[in-house]
Amino acid sequence: MPHLGSMPDPTERPRALLVGWISRLDLALELGLSVDTLRRWEAQRLGPPCVRAGRKVYYRRAAIEAWLEEQELAAPRRRRAGGRR
């Protein structure tokens, strides 16, 4: 007979496996982009890092935030209005 302490508690809620991850569709919706744009960025290695689980593509939320911050730092400084110098 198995020890009762080693059996999972049926009343305990299982941890959500994908906490902290977002699907490609959900990311596209949040960023106001198309899924095709994110697919193209992945192919060109321009977008945030992602992982594949079969046909599904997921992005880690922390990696998206880091990638967005990198884009902010890499953005060229805009010139002030007034034409060419």
PDB file of N, CA, C and O in Angstrom:
ATOM      1  N   MET A   1       0.841  -1.183   0.000  1.00  0.00           N
ATOM      2  CA  MET A   1       0.000   0.000   0.000  1.00  0.00           C
ATOM      3  C   MET A   1       0.883   1.242   0.000  1.00  0.00           C
ATOM      4  O   MET A   1       1.772   1.331   0.847  1.00  0.00           O
ATOM      5  N   PRO A   2       0.689   2.219  -0.912  1.00  0.00           N
ATOM      6  CA  PRO A   2       1.540   3.411  -0.969  1.00  0.00           C
ATOM      7  C   PRO A   2       1.337   4.296   0.246  1.00  0.00           C
ATOM      8  O   PRO A   2       0.268   4.329   0.854  1.00  0.00           O
ATOM      9  N   HIS A   3       2.387   5.002   0.572  1.00  0.00           N
ATOM     10  CA  HIS A   3       2.351   5.958   1.675  1.00  0.00           C
ATOM     11  C   HIS A   3       1.473   7.133   1.276  1.00  0.00           C
ATOM     12  O   HIS A   3       1.653   7.693   0.195  1.00  0.00           O
ATOM     13  N   LEU A   4       0.536   7.515   2.119  1.00  0.00           N
ATOM     14  CA  LEU A   4      -0.397   8.589   1.782  1.00  0.00           C
ATOM     15  C   LEU A   4       0.280   9.932   1.597  1.00  0.00           C
ATOM     16  O   LEU A   4      -0.235  10.781   0.870  1.00  0.00           O
ATOM     17  N   GLY A   5       1.411  10.146   2.229  1.00  0.00           N
ATOM     18  CA  GLY A   5       2.116  11.420   2.102  1.00  0.00           C
ATOM     19  C   GLY A   5       2.692  11.646   0.713  1.00  0.00           C
ATOM     20  O   GLY A   5       2.957  12.787   0.334  1.00  0.00           O
ATOM     21  N   SER A   6       2.891  10.574  -0.056  1.00  0.00           N
ATOM     22  CA  SER A   6       3.496  10.714  -1.381  1.00  0.00           C
ATOM     23  C   SER A   6       2.461  10.925  -2.477  1.00  0.00           C
ATOM     24  O   SER A   6       2.824  11.229  -3.613  1.00  0.00           O
ATOM     25  N   MET A   7       1.198  10.773  -2.164  1.00  0.00           N
ATOM     26  CA  MET A   7       0.163  10.947  -3.171  1.00  0.00           C
ATOM     27  C   MET A   7      -0.230  12.423  -3.267  1.00  0.00           C
ATOM     28  O   MET A   7      -0.290  13.113  -2.250  1.00  0.00           O
ATOM     29  N   PRO A   8      -0.498  12.910  -4.476  1.00  0.00           N
ATOM     30  CA  PRO A   8      -0.904  14.315  -4.614  1.00  0.00           C
ATOM     31  C   PRO A   8      -2.255  14.560  -3.962  1.00  0.00           C
ATOM     32  O   PRO A   8      -3.132  13.695  -3.971  1.00  0.00           O
ATOM     33  N   ASP A   9      -2.404  15.709  -3.416  1.00  0.00           N
ATOM     34  CA  ASP A   9      -3.666  16.100  -2.783  1.00  0.00           C
ATOM     35  C   ASP A   9      -4.644  16.503  -3.879  1.00  0.00           C
ATOM     36  O   ASP A   9      -4.378  17.472  -4.590  1.00  0.00           O
ATOM     37  N   PRO A  10      -5.773  15.797  -4.048  1.00  0.00           N
ATOM     38  CA  PRO A  10      -6.712  16.124  -5.136  1.00  0.00           C
ATOM     39  C   PRO A  10      -7.372  17.487  -4.968  1.00  0.00           C
ATOM     40  O   PRO A  10      -7.905  18.032  -5.934  1.00  0.00           O
ATOM     41  N   THR A  11      -7.346  18.046  -3.767  1.00  0.00           N
ATOM     42  CA  THR A  11      -7.952  19.362  -3.567  1.00  0.00           C
ATOM     43  C   THR A  11      -6.972  20.489  -3.868  1.00  0.00           C
ATOM     44  O   THR A  11      -7.375  21.647  -3.986  1.00  0.00           O
ATOM     45  N   GLU A  12      -5.683  20.158  -3.992  1.00  0.00           N
ATOM     46  CA  GLU A  12      -4.677  21.181  -4.275  1.00  0.00           C
ATOM     47  C   GLU A  12      -4.740  21.538  -5.752  1.00  0.00           C
ATOM     48  O   GLU A  12      -4.769  20.659  -6.613  1.00  0.00           O
ATOM     49  N   ARG A  13      -4.759  22.813  -6.032  1.00  0.00           N
ATOM     50  CA  ARG A  13      -4.844  23.296  -7.417  1.00  0.00           C
ATOM     51  C   ARG A  13      -3.475  23.174  -8.077  1.00  0.00           C
ATOM     52  O   ARG A  13      -2.484  23.629  -7.506  1.00  0.00           O
ATOM     53  N   PRO A  14      -3.390  22.571  -9.265  1.00  0.00           N
ATOM     54  CA  PRO A  14      -2.094  22.447  -9.938  1.00  0.00           C
ATOM     55  C   PRO A  14      -1.583  23.812 -10.392  1.00  0.00           C
ATOM     56  O   PRO A  14      -2.363  24.710 -10.711  1.00  0.00           O
ATOM     57  N   ARG A  15      -0.262  23.950 -10.415  1.00  0.00           N
ATOM     58  CA  ARG A  15       0.348  25.196 -10.885  1.00  0.00           C
ATOM     59  C   ARG A  15       0.124  25.322 -12.384  1.00  0.00           C
ATOM     60  O   ARG A  15       0.198  24.339 -13.120  1.00  0.00           O
ATOM     61  N   ALA A  16      -0.143  26.509 -12.812  1.00  0.00           N
ATOM     62  CA  ALA A  16      -0.319  26.763 -14.241  1.00  0.00           C
ATOM     63  C   ALA A  16       1.045  26.739 -14.912  1.00  0.00           C
ATOM     64  O   ALA A  16       1.944  27.486 -14.527  1.00  0.00           O
ATOM     65  N   LEU A  17       1.197  25.905 -15.886  1.00  0.00           N
ATOM     66  CA  LEU A  17       2.480  25.708 -16.548  1.00  0.00           C
ATOM     67  C   LEU A  17       2.950  26.948 -17.298  1.00  0.00           C
ATOM     68  O   LEU A  17       4.149  27.227 -17.336  1.00  0.00           O
ATOM     69  N   LEU A  18       2.041  27.683 -17.883  1.00  0.00           N
ATOM     70  CA  LEU A  18       2.429  28.792 -18.748  1.00  0.00           C
ATOM     71  C   LEU A  18       2.333  30.159 -18.066  1.00  0.00           C
ATOM     72  O   LEU A  18       2.233  31.182 -18.743  1.00  0.00           O
ATOM     73  N   VAL A  19       2.361  30.180 -16.757  1.00  0.00           N
ATOM     74  CA  VAL A  19       2.381  31.468 -16.057  1.00  0.00           C
ATOM     75  C   VAL A  19       3.676  32.183 -16.448  1.00  0.00           C
ATOM     76  O   VAL A  19       4.758  31.598 -16.388  1.00  0.00           O
ATOM     77  N   GLY A  20       3.560  33.429 -16.841  1.00  0.00           N
ATOM     78  CA  GLY A  20       4.745  34.181 -17.254  1.00  0.00           C
ATOM     79  C   GLY A  20       5.043  34.074 -18.741  1.00  0.00           C
ATOM     80  O   GLY A  20       6.014  34.658 -19.220  1.00  0.00           O
ATOM     81  N   TRP A  21       4.225  33.338 -19.472  1.00  0.00           N
ATOM     82  CA  TRP A  21       4.410  33.176 -20.910  1.00  0.00           C
ATOM     83  C   TRP A  21       3.168  33.691 -21.630  1.00  0.00           C
ATOM     84  O   TRP A  21       2.077  33.698 -21.060  1.00  0.00           O
ATOM     85  N   ILE A  22       3.332  34.123 -22.884  1.00  0.00           N
ATOM     86  CA  ILE A  22       2.234  34.662 -23.673  1.00  0.00           C
ATOM     87  C   ILE A  22       2.330  34.083 -25.086  1.00  0.00           C
ATOM     88  O   ILE A  22       3.426  33.892 -25.613  1.00  0.00           O
ATOM     89  N   SER A  23       1.187  33.808 -25.685  1.00  0.00           N
ATOM     90  CA  SER A  23       1.174  33.254 -27.040  1.00  0.00           C
ATOM     91  C   SER A  23       1.486  34.351 -28.058  1.00  0.00           C
ATOM     92  O   SER A  23       1.428  35.542 -27.752  1.00  0.00           O
ATOM     93  N   ARG A  24       1.813  33.924 -29.254  1.00  0.00           N
ATOM     94  CA  ARG A  24       2.104  34.880 -30.328  1.00  0.00           C
ATOM     95  C   ARG A  24       0.884  35.739 -30.629  1.00  0.00           C
ATOM     96  O   ARG A  24       1.009  36.947 -30.827  1.00  0.00           O
ATOM     97  N   LEU A  25      -0.291  35.127 -30.667  1.00  0.00           N
ATOM     98  CA  LEU A  25      -1.511  35.884 -30.937  1.00  0.00           C
ATOM     99  C   LEU A  25      -1.751  36.929 -29.850  1.00  0.00           C
ATOM    100  O   LEU A  25      -2.058  38.081 -30.155  1.00  0.00           O
ATOM    101  N   ASP A  26      -1.615  36.537 -28.599  1.00  0.00           N
ATOM    102  CA  ASP A  26      -1.838  37.482 -27.500  1.00  0.00           C
ATOM    103  C   ASP A  26      -0.825  38.616 -27.531  1.00  0.00           C
ATOM    104  O   ASP A  26      -1.173  39.766 -27.264  1.00  0.00           O
ATOM    105  N   LEU A  27       0.434  38.303 -27.857  1.00  0.00           N
ATOM    106  CA  LEU A  27       1.448  39.362 -27.948  1.00  0.00           C
ATOM    107  C   LEU A  27       1.129  40.312 -29.095  1.00  0.00           C
ATOM    108  O   LEU A  27       1.253  41.528 -28.953  1.00  0.00           O
ATOM    109  N   ALA A  28       0.720  39.759 -30.224  1.00  0.00           N
ATOM    110  CA  ALA A  28       0.363  40.603 -31.368  1.00  0.00           C
ATOM    111  C   ALA A  28      -0.770  41.552 -30.984  1.00  0.00           C
ATOM    112  O   ALA A  28      -0.736  42.736 -31.322  1.00  0.00           O
ATOM    113  N   LEU A  29      -1.765  41.035 -30.283  1.00  0.00           N
ATOM    114  CA  LEU A  29      -2.886  41.877 -29.858  1.00  0.00           C
ATOM    115  C   LEU A  29      -2.427  42.962 -28.888  1.00  0.00           C
ATOM    116  O   LEU A  29      -2.855  44.112 -28.998  1.00  0.00           O
ATOM    117  N   GLU A  30      -1.565  42.607 -27.945  1.00  0.00           N
ATOM    118  CA  GLU A  30      -1.090  43.595 -26.966  1.00  0.00           C
ATOM    119  C   GLU A  30      -0.252  44.689 -27.610  1.00  0.00           C
ATOM    120  O   GLU A  30      -0.315  45.848 -27.198  1.00  0.00           O
ATOM    121  N   LEU A  31       0.539  44.325 -28.626  1.00  0.00           N
ATOM    122  CA  LEU A  31       1.410  45.306 -29.281  1.00  0.00           C
ATOM    123  C   LEU A  31       0.730  46.012 -30.451  1.00  0.00           C
ATOM    124  O   LEU A  31       1.283  46.960 -31.007  1.00  0.00           O
ATOM    125  N   GLY A  32      -0.465  45.556 -30.827  1.00  0.00           N
ATOM    126  CA  GLY A  32      -1.152  46.155 -31.966  1.00  0.00           C
ATOM    127  C   GLY A  32      -0.479  45.809 -33.281  1.00  0.00           C
ATOM    128  O   GLY A  32      -0.471  46.616 -34.211  1.00  0.00           O
ATOM    129  N   LEU A  33       0.087  44.610 -33.361  1.00  0.00           N
ATOM    130  CA  LEU A  33       0.770  44.133 -34.562  1.00  0.00           C
ATOM    131  C   LEU A  33       0.029  42.928 -35.107  1.00  0.00           C
ATOM    132  O   LEU A  33      -0.861  42.384 -34.453  1.00  0.00           O
ATOM    133  N   SER A  34       0.398  42.518 -36.298  1.00  0.00           N
ATOM    134  CA  SER A  34      -0.170  41.290 -36.836  1.00  0.00           C
ATOM    135  C   SER A  34       0.707  40.109 -36.417  1.00  0.00           C
ATOM    136  O   SER A  34       1.889  40.265 -36.111  1.00  0.00           O
ATOM    137  N   VAL A  35       0.099  38.939 -36.412  1.00  0.00           N
ATOM    138  CA  VAL A  35       0.845  37.714 -36.131  1.00  0.00           C
ATOM    139  C   VAL A  35       1.938  37.535 -37.187  1.00  0.00           C
ATOM    140  O   VAL A  35       3.034  37.065 -36.880  1.00  0.00           O
ATOM    141  N   ASP A  36       1.634  37.910 -38.427  1.00  0.00           N
ATOM    142  CA  ASP A  36       2.620  37.802 -39.508  1.00  0.00           C
ATOM    143  C   ASP A  36       3.845  38.666 -39.240  1.00  0.00           C
ATOM    144  O   ASP A  36       4.964  38.267 -39.566  1.00  0.00           O
ATOM    145  N   THR A  37       3.653  39.840 -38.655  1.00  0.00           N
ATOM    146  CA  THR A  37       4.796  40.697 -38.328  1.00  0.00           C
ATOM    147  C   THR A  37       5.692  40.007 -37.310  1.00  0.00           C
ATOM    148  O   THR A  37       6.913  39.986 -37.468  1.00  0.00           O
ATOM    149  N   LEU A  38       5.091  39.445 -36.268  1.00  0.00           N
ATOM    150  CA  LEU A  38       5.899  38.736 -35.270  1.00  0.00           C
ATOM    151  C   LEU A  38       6.593  37.527 -35.883  1.00  0.00           C
ATOM    152  O   LEU A  38       7.734  37.227 -35.531  1.00  0.00           O
ATOM    153  N   ARG A  39       5.927  36.836 -36.788  1.00  0.00           N
ATOM    154  CA  ARG A  39       6.530  35.687 -37.475  1.00  0.00           C
ATOM    155  C   ARG A  39       7.723  36.152 -38.316  1.00  0.00           C
ATOM    156  O   ARG A  39       8.776  35.514 -38.320  1.00  0.00           O
ATOM    157  N   ARG A  40       7.548  37.266 -39.023  1.00  0.00           N
ATOM    158  CA  ARG A  40       8.627  37.802 -39.853  1.00  0.00           C
ATOM    159  C   ARG A  40       9.805  38.249 -38.992  1.00  0.00           C
ATOM    160  O   ARG A  40      10.959  37.996 -39.336  1.00  0.00           O
ATOM    161  N   TRP A  41       9.510  38.925 -37.857  1.00  0.00           N
ATOM    162  CA  TRP A  41      10.577  39.348 -36.952  1.00  0.00           C
ATOM    163  C   TRP A  41      11.357  38.145 -36.424  1.00  0.00           C
ATOM    164  O   TRP A  41      12.580  38.204 -36.291  1.00  0.00           O
ATOM    165  N   GLU A  42      10.650  37.055 -36.124  1.00  0.00           N
ATOM    166  CA  GLU A  42      11.342  35.861 -35.647  1.00  0.00           C
ATOM    167  C   GLU A  42      12.298  35.340 -36.716  1.00  0.00           C
ATOM    168  O   GLU A  42      13.446  35.008 -36.420  1.00  0.00           O
ATOM    169  N   ALA A  43      11.822  35.270 -37.962  1.00  0.00           N
ATOM    170  CA  ALA A  43      12.651  34.778 -39.061  1.00  0.00           C
ATOM    171  C   ALA A  43      13.874  35.659 -39.276  1.00  0.00           C
ATOM    172  O   ALA A  43      14.944  35.161 -39.626  1.00  0.00           O
ATOM    173  N   GLN A  44      13.722  36.969 -39.068  1.00  0.00           N
ATOM    174  CA  GLN A  44      14.815  37.918 -39.265  1.00  0.00           C
ATOM    175  C   GLN A  44      15.623  38.151 -37.988  1.00  0.00           C
ATOM    176  O   GLN A  44      16.591  38.911 -37.987  1.00  0.00           O
ATOM    177  N   ARG A  45      15.217  37.491 -36.901  1.00  0.00           N
ATOM    178  CA  ARG A  45      15.860  37.642 -35.591  1.00  0.00           C
ATOM    179  C   ARG A  45      15.840  39.087 -35.110  1.00  0.00           C
ATOM    180  O   ARG A  45      16.826  39.592 -34.572  1.00  0.00           O
ATOM    181  N   LEU A  46      14.699  39.742 -35.313  1.00  0.00           N
ATOM    182  CA  LEU A  46      14.537  41.135 -34.902  1.00  0.00           C
ATOM    183  C   LEU A  46      13.673  41.285 -33.659  1.00  0.00           C
ATOM    184  O   LEU A  46      13.861  42.220 -32.881  1.00  0.00           O
ATOM    185  N   GLY A  47      12.745  40.387 -33.470  1.00  0.00           N
ATOM    186  CA  GLY A  47      11.779  40.512 -32.382  1.00  0.00           C
ATOM    187  C   GLY A  47      12.272  39.903 -31.083  1.00  0.00           C
ATOM    188  O   GLY A  47      13.424  39.483 -30.974  1.00  0.00           O
ATOM    189  N   PRO A  48      11.389  39.861 -30.108  1.00  0.00           N
ATOM    190  CA  PRO A  48      11.746  39.271 -28.816  1.00  0.00           C
ATOM    191  C   PRO A  48      11.977  37.766 -28.964  1.00  0.00           C
ATOM    192  O   PRO A  48      11.404  37.139 -29.856  1.00  0.00           O
ATOM    193  N   PRO A  49      12.805  37.183 -28.104  1.00  0.00           N
ATOM    194  CA  PRO A  49      13.051  35.741 -28.188  1.00  0.00           C
ATOM    195  C   PRO A  49      11.783  34.953 -27.883  1.00  0.00           C
ATOM    196  O   PRO A  49      10.940  35.387 -27.098  1.00  0.00           O
ATOM    197  N   CYS A  50      11.662  33.789 -28.515  1.00  0.00           N
ATOM    198  CA  CYS A  50      10.483  32.954 -28.322  1.00  0.00           C
ATOM    199  C   CYS A  50      10.893  31.493 -28.274  1.00  0.00           C
ATOM    200  O   CYS A  50      12.024  31.136 -28.607  1.00  0.00           O
ATOM    201  N   VAL A  51       9.958  30.658 -27.857  1.00  0.00           N
ATOM    202  CA  VAL A  51      10.166  29.212 -27.843  1.00  0.00           C
ATOM    203  C   VAL A  51       8.984  28.563 -28.542  1.00  0.00           C
ATOM    204  O   VAL A  51       7.895  29.132 -28.609  1.00  0.00           O
ATOM    205  N   ARG A  52       9.215  27.366 -29.059  1.00  0.00           N
ATOM    206  CA  ARG A  52       8.164  26.626 -29.739  1.00  0.00           C
ATOM    207  C   ARG A  52       7.819  25.379 -28.937  1.00  0.00           C
ATOM    208  O   ARG A  52       8.691  24.682 -28.418  1.00  0.00           O
ATOM    209  N   ALA A  53       6.523  25.126 -28.854  1.00  0.00           N
ATOM    210  CA  ALA A  53       6.009  23.886 -28.285  1.00  0.00           C
ATOM    211  C   ALA A  53       5.113  23.290 -29.363  1.00  0.00           C
ATOM    212  O   ALA A  53       3.921  23.589 -29.428  1.00  0.00           O
ATOM    213  N   GLY A  54       5.687  22.461 -30.192  1.00  0.00           N
ATOM    214  CA  GLY A  54       4.969  21.971 -31.363  1.00  0.00           C
ATOM    215  C   GLY A  54       4.772  23.113 -32.337  1.00  0.00           C
ATOM    216  O   GLY A  54       5.743  23.731 -32.775  1.00  0.00           O
ATOM    217  N   ARG A  55       3.535  23.398 -32.679  1.00  0.00           N
ATOM    218  CA  ARG A  55       3.243  24.511 -33.588  1.00  0.00           C
ATOM    219  C   ARG A  55       2.982  25.814 -32.859  1.00  0.00           C
ATOM    220  O   ARG A  55       2.884  26.872 -33.480  1.00  0.00           O
ATOM    221  N   LYS A  56       2.871  25.737 -31.559  1.00  0.00           N
ATOM    222  CA  LYS A  56       2.609  26.938 -30.757  1.00  0.00           C
ATOM    223  C   LYS A  56       3.903  27.682 -30.487  1.00  0.00           C
ATOM    224  O   LYS A  56       4.952  27.066 -30.299  1.00  0.00           O
ATOM    225  N   VAL A  57       3.833  29.003 -30.467  1.00  0.00           N
ATOM    226  CA  VAL A  57       4.984  29.856 -30.179  1.00  0.00           C
ATOM    227  C   VAL A  57       4.643  30.666 -28.944  1.00  0.00           C
ATOM    228  O   VAL A  57       3.566  31.255 -28.851  1.00  0.00           O
ATOM    229  N   TYR A  58       5.576  30.690 -27.990  1.00  0.00           N
ATOM    230  CA  TYR A  58       5.364  31.428 -26.750  1.00  0.00           C
ATOM    231  C   TYR A  58       6.529  32.370 -26.495  1.00  0.00           C
ATOM    232  O   TYR A  58       7.668  32.101 -26.876  1.00  0.00           O
ATOM    233  N   TYR A  59       6.215  33.473 -25.843  1.00  0.00           N
ATOM    234  CA  TYR A  59       7.192  34.477 -25.466  1.00  0.00           C
ATOM    235  C   TYR A  59       7.157  34.620 -23.945  1.00  0.00           C
ATOM    236  O   TYR A  59       6.083  34.668 -23.347  1.00  0.00           O
ATOM    237  N   ARG A  60       8.324  34.688 -23.329  1.00  0.00           N
ATOM    238  CA  ARG A  60       8.392  34.919 -21.891  1.00  0.00           C
ATOM    239  C   ARG A  60       8.184  36.403 -21.654  1.00  0.00           C
ATOM    240  O   ARG A  60       8.855  37.232 -22.269  1.00  0.00           O
ATOM    241  N   ARG A  61       7.258  36.744 -20.766  1.00  0.00           N
ATOM    242  CA  ARG A  61       6.917  38.156 -20.521  1.00  0.00           C
ATOM    243  C   ARG A  61       8.140  38.979 -20.121  1.00  0.00           C
ATOM    244  O   ARG A  61       8.298  40.110 -20.583  1.00  0.00           O
ATOM    245  N   ALA A  62       8.993  38.436 -19.282  1.00  0.00           N
ATOM    246  CA  ALA A  62      10.191  39.171 -18.858  1.00  0.00           C
ATOM    247  C   ALA A  62      11.114  39.444 -20.050  1.00  0.00           C
ATOM    248  O   ALA A  62      11.738  40.503 -20.122  1.00  0.00           O
ATOM    249  N   ALA A  63      11.201  38.492 -20.983  1.00  0.00           N
ATOM    250  CA  ALA A  63      12.038  38.685 -22.175  1.00  0.00           C
ATOM    251  C   ALA A  63      11.442  39.756 -23.088  1.00  0.00           C
ATOM    252  O   ALA A  63      12.179  40.517 -23.716  1.00  0.00           O
ATOM    253  N   ILE A  64      10.115  39.818 -23.162  1.00  0.00           N
ATOM    254  CA  ILE A  64       9.461  40.855 -23.971  1.00  0.00           C
ATOM    255  C   ILE A  64       9.764  42.226 -23.384  1.00  0.00           C
ATOM    256  O   ILE A  64      10.103  43.158 -24.113  1.00  0.00           O
ATOM    257  N   GLU A  65       9.641  42.349 -22.067  1.00  0.00           N
ATOM    258  CA  GLU A  65       9.922  43.630 -21.418  1.00  0.00           C
ATOM    259  C   GLU A  65      11.373  44.048 -21.639  1.00  0.00           C
ATOM    260  O   GLU A  65      11.642  45.218 -21.913  1.00  0.00           O
ATOM    261  N   ALA A  66      12.303  43.113 -21.524  1.00  0.00           N
ATOM    262  CA  ALA A  66      13.715  43.422 -21.754  1.00  0.00           C
ATOM    263  C   ALA A  66      13.942  43.842 -23.206  1.00  0.00           C
ATOM    264  O   ALA A  66      14.687  44.785 -23.473  1.00  0.00           O
ATOM    265  N   TRP A  67      13.303  43.146 -24.136  1.00  0.00           N
ATOM    266  CA  TRP A  67      13.436  43.479 -25.550  1.00  0.00           C
ATOM    267  C   TRP A  67      12.879  44.875 -25.831  1.00  0.00           C
ATOM    268  O   TRP A  67      13.489  45.647 -26.570  1.00  0.00           O
ATOM    269  N   LEU A  68      11.729  45.202 -25.249  1.00  0.00           N
ATOM    270  CA  LEU A  68      11.157  46.536 -25.435  1.00  0.00           C
ATOM    271  C   LEU A  68      12.090  47.617 -24.901  1.00  0.00           C
ATOM    272  O   LEU A  68      12.247  48.668 -25.523  1.00  0.00           O
ATOM    273  N   GLU A  69      12.709  47.362 -23.751  1.00  0.00           N
ATOM    274  CA  GLU A  69      13.657  48.332 -23.201  1.00  0.00           C
ATOM    275  C   GLU A  69      14.869  48.498 -24.115  1.00  0.00           C
ATOM    276  O   GLU A  69      15.375  49.609 -24.275  1.00  0.00           O
ATOM    277  N   GLU A  70      15.337  47.407 -24.711  1.00  0.00           N
ATOM    278  CA  GLU A  70      16.451  47.492 -25.663  1.00  0.00           C
ATOM    279  C   GLU A  70      16.065  48.343 -26.864  1.00  0.00           C
ATOM    280  O   GLU A  70      16.877  49.121 -27.364  1.00  0.00           O
ATOM    281  N   GLN A  71      14.815  48.198 -27.331  1.00  0.00           N
ATOM    282  CA  GLN A  71      14.357  48.988 -28.474  1.00  0.00           C
ATOM    283  C   GLN A  71      14.327  50.466 -28.127  1.00  0.00           C
ATOM    284  O   GLN A  71      14.632  51.316 -28.963  1.00  0.00           O
ATOM    285  N   GLU A  72      13.961  50.765 -26.895  1.00  0.00           N
ATOM    286  CA  GLU A  72      13.918  52.157 -26.455  1.00  0.00           C
ATOM    287  C   GLU A  72      15.322  52.752 -26.446  1.00  0.00           C
ATOM    288  O   GLU A  72      15.522  53.888 -26.876  1.00  0.00           O
ATOM    289  N   LEU A  73      16.287  51.990 -25.959  1.00  0.00           N
ATOM    290  CA  LEU A  73      17.663  52.479 -25.879  1.00  0.00           C
ATOM    291  C   LEU A  73      18.306  52.582 -27.258  1.00  0.00           C
ATOM    292  O   LEU A  73      19.144  53.453 -27.493  1.00  0.00           O
ATOM    293  N   ALA A  74      17.915  51.695 -28.166  1.00  0.00           N
ATOM    294  CA  ALA A  74      18.513  51.680 -29.499  1.00  0.00           C
ATOM    295  C   ALA A  74      17.838  52.648 -30.465  1.00  0.00           C
ATOM    296  O   ALA A  74      18.348  52.880 -31.561  1.00  0.00           O
ATOM    297  N   ALA A  75      16.711  53.207 -30.079  1.00  0.00           N
ATOM    298  CA  ALA A  75      15.983  54.109 -30.968  1.00  0.00           C
ATOM    299  C   ALA A  75      16.830  55.345 -31.258  1.00  0.00           C
ATOM    300  O   ALA A  75      17.401  55.931 -30.339  1.00  0.00           O
ATOM    301  N   PRO A  76      16.917  55.741 -32.514  1.00  0.00           N
ATOM    302  CA  PRO A  76      17.689  56.945 -32.842  1.00  0.00           C
ATOM    303  C   PRO A  76      17.031  58.179 -32.240  1.00  0.00           C
ATOM    304  O   PRO A  76      15.806  58.288 -32.184  1.00  0.00           O
ATOM    305  N   ARG A  77      17.842  59.070 -31.806  1.00  0.00           N
ATOM    306  CA  ARG A  77      17.315  60.316 -31.237  1.00  0.00           C
ATOM    307  C   ARG A  77      16.718  61.147 -32.362  1.00  0.00           C
ATOM    308  O   ARG A  77      17.322  61.325 -33.420  1.00  0.00           O
ATOM    309  N   ARG A  78      15.533  61.645 -32.108  1.00  0.00           N
ATOM    310  CA  ARG A  78      14.863  62.463 -33.125  1.00  0.00           C
ATOM    311  C   ARG A  78      15.399  63.882 -33.062  1.00  0.00           C
ATOM    312  O   ARG A  78      15.689  64.429 -31.999  1.00  0.00           O
ATOM    313  N   ARG A  79      15.514  64.445 -34.245  1.00  0.00           N
ATOM    314  CA  ARG A  79      15.970  65.833 -34.310  1.00  0.00           C
ATOM    315  C   ARG A  79      14.835  66.771 -33.945  1.00  0.00           C
ATOM    316  O   ARG A  79      13.660  66.437 -34.098  1.00  0.00           O
ATOM    317  N   ARG A  80      15.190  67.917 -33.474  1.00  0.00           N
ATOM    318  CA  ARG A  80      14.178  68.926 -33.199  1.00  0.00           C
ATOM    319  C   ARG A  80      13.623  69.468 -34.510  1.00  0.00           C
ATOM    320  O   ARG A  80      14.289  69.421 -35.544  1.00  0.00           O
ATOM    321  N   ALA A  81      12.409  69.976 -34.457  1.00  0.00           N
ATOM    322  CA  ALA A  81      11.808  70.572 -35.653  1.00  0.00           C
ATOM    323  C   ALA A  81      12.623  71.788 -36.074  1.00  0.00           C
ATOM    324  O   ALA A  81      13.231  72.459 -35.241  1.00  0.00           O
ATOM    325  N   GLY A  82      12.629  72.054 -37.332  1.00  0.00           N
ATOM    326  CA  GLY A  82      13.367  73.217 -37.804  1.00  0.00           C
ATOM    327  C   GLY A  82      14.131  72.930 -39.077  1.00  0.00           C
ATOM    328  O   GLY A  82      14.858  73.789 -39.575  1.00  0.00           O
ATOM    329  N   GLY A  83      13.973  71.740 -39.602  1.00  0.00           N
ATOM    330  CA  GLY A  83      14.611  71.432 -40.877  1.00  0.00           C
ATOM    331  C   GLY A  83      16.022  70.916 -40.710  1.00  0.00           C
ATOM    332  O   GLY A  83      16.440  70.510 -39.625  1.00  0.00           O
ATOM    333  N   ARG A  84      16.749  70.945 -41.826  1.00  0.00           N
ATOM    334  CA  ARG A  84      18.115  70.408 -41.853  1.00  0.00           C
ATOM    335  C   ARG A  84      19.097  71.351 -41.180  1.00  0.00           C
ATOM    336  O   ARG A  84      18.878  72.557 -41.069  1.00  0.00           O
ATOM    337  N   ARG A  85      20.152  70.765 -40.752  1.00  0.00           N
ATOM    338  CA  ARG A  85      21.227  71.583 -40.162  1.00  0.00           C
ATOM    339  C   ARG A  85      22.445  71.565 -41.018  1.00  0.00           C
ATOM    340  O   ARG A  85      23.446  72.197 -40.681  1.00  0.00           O
TER     341      ARG A  85
END
